[in-house]
């Protein structure tokens, strides 16, 4: 039996607590482009499709009374979402200027690349990882 061939990640889905705050964060702070925005009245829910420059996407959902993430960052399930950047220090500085707390830069012991963590408005751990 041959293994399935996956080409790339198409999208990551995120459920937020405050849609307006998260929409602003992902579009204005992180600069993701809006592909589509839909309000689903039957679910009292928004679905916002956002694009990264490489074509991968984030689906931002709002659901009434969604439970909070149990712990950060070591809960079972998705640990964090990482974005590749050309210069991690410059990207971290941009976030800091906008009032977003960024952890001190670290160096990956295996690749030698620099990285840092920050959080979205709901505390979802996000990473900036420097390209080779």
C-alpha positions as CSV (number, residue, x, y, z in Angstrom):
1,X,0.0,0.0,0.0
2,X,1.4,3.4,-1.0
3,X,1.2,6.4,1.4
4,X,-1.1,9.3,0.6
5,X,0.8,12.3,-0.8
6,X,-0.1,15.5,1.0
7,X,1.1,18.7,-0.8
8,X,0.8,21.3,2.0
9,X,-1.5,22.6,4.7
10,X,-4.5,24.2,3.2
11,X,-6.0,25.9,6.3
12,X,-6.0,26.0,10.1
13,X,-9.3,26.6,11.8
14,X,-9.4,28.8,14.9
15,X,-12.4,29.5,17.2
16,X,-12.2,32.9,18.9
17,X,-14.0,34.4,21.9
18,X,-14.5,38.0,20.5
19,X,-14.9,38.0,16.7
20,X,-14.3,41.7,16.2
21,X,-11.1,41.7,18.3
22,X,-9.7,38.6,16.6
23,X,-10.7,39.8,13.1
24,X,-8.7,43.0,13.7
25,X,-5.7,41.1,15.1
26,X,-5.4,38.7,12.2
27,X,-6.1,41.3,9.5
28,X,-4.6,44.5,10.8
29,X,-1.8,43.2,13.1
30,X,-0.7,40.1,11.2
31,X,-1.8,41.5,7.8
32,X,-3.7,38.5,6.5
33,X,-6.0,39.1,3.5
34,X,-9.7,38.5,3.8
35,X,-10.9,36.0,1.2
36,X,-14.5,35.7,2.4
37,X,-16.6,36.7,5.5
38,X,-19.9,35.0,6.2
39,X,-22.4,35.3,9.1
40,X,-24.4,32.1,9.7
41,X,-27.6,33.2,11.4
42,X,-28.6,29.6,12.3
43,X,-25.4,29.2,14.3
44,X,-25.1,32.8,15.4
45,X,-21.6,32.4,14.0
46,X,-19.1,34.2,11.8
47,X,-16.7,32.4,9.5
48,X,-13.8,34.5,8.1
49,X,-11.5,33.0,5.5
50,X,-8.0,34.6,5.6
51,X,-5.1,34.1,3.2
52,X,-1.4,34.0,3.8
53,X,0.9,35.0,0.9
54,X,1.7,31.4,0.1
55,X,-2.0,30.5,-0.4
56,X,-2.5,28.7,2.9
57,X,-5.4,29.9,4.9
58,X,-6.8,30.5,8.4
59,X,-10.5,30.0,9.0
60,X,-11.6,32.2,11.9
61,X,-14.8,31.1,13.6
62,X,-17.0,32.6,16.3
63,X,-19.4,30.4,18.2
64,X,-21.5,31.5,21.2
65,X,-20.2,30.0,24.5
66,X,-17.3,28.1,23.1
67,X,-15.1,26.8,25.9
68,X,-11.7,28.3,26.6
69,X,-8.5,26.5,25.8
70,X,-7.6,24.3,28.9
71,X,-3.9,25.2,29.2
72,X,-1.1,26.9,27.4
73,X,0.8,25.5,25.6
74,X,1.0,21.9,26.7
75,X,-2.7,20.8,26.3
76,X,-3.3,17.8,24.1
77,X,-4.1,18.8,20.5
78,X,-2.6,21.6,18.5
79,X,0.3,23.0,20.4
80,X,0.8,26.2,18.4
81,X,0.6,27.8,14.9
82,X,3.9,28.9,13.4
83,X,4.4,31.6,10.8
84,X,7.6,31.7,8.7
85,X,9.2,35.2,8.5
86,X,12.4,36.4,6.8
87,X,13.6,38.3,9.9
88,X,12.2,37.2,13.2
89,X,13.6,40.2,15.2
90,X,12.0,42.7,12.8
91,X,8.7,40.9,13.0
92,X,8.8,40.7,16.8
93,X,9.6,44.4,16.9
94,X,6.5,45.1,14.7
95,X,4.3,43.2,17.2
96,X,5.9,45.0,20.2
97,X,5.2,48.4,18.6
98,X,1.5,47.4,18.4
99,X,1.4,46.5,22.1
100,X,1.7,42.7,21.7
101,X,3.9,40.9,24.2
102,X,6.5,38.8,22.5
103,X,8.8,36.3,24.3
104,X,12.6,36.7,24.0
105,X,14.0,35.3,20.8
106,X,15.4,31.7,21.0
107,X,17.5,29.6,18.6
108,X,16.3,26.2,17.5
109,X,19.0,23.8,18.7
110,X,18.6,21.6,15.7
111,X,18.2,24.0,12.8
112,X,20.0,27.1,14.2
113,X,17.0,29.3,13.2
114,X,15.6,31.9,15.5
115,X,12.1,31.9,16.7
116,X,9.8,33.5,19.3
117,X,6.2,33.1,20.6
118,X,3.3,35.5,21.1
119,X,-0.4,35.0,21.6
120,X,-3.6,36.0,19.7
121,X,-6.4,37.7,21.6
122,X,-7.6,34.4,22.9
123,X,-4.2,33.3,24.2
124,X,-3.6,30.9,21.3
125,X,0.1,30.4,21.1
126,X,1.6,31.7,17.8
127,X,5.2,31.4,16.7
128,X,7.4,33.4,14.4
129,X,10.0,31.1,12.8
130,X,12.9,32.5,10.8
131,X,13.3,31.3,7.2
132,X,16.6,29.7,6.2
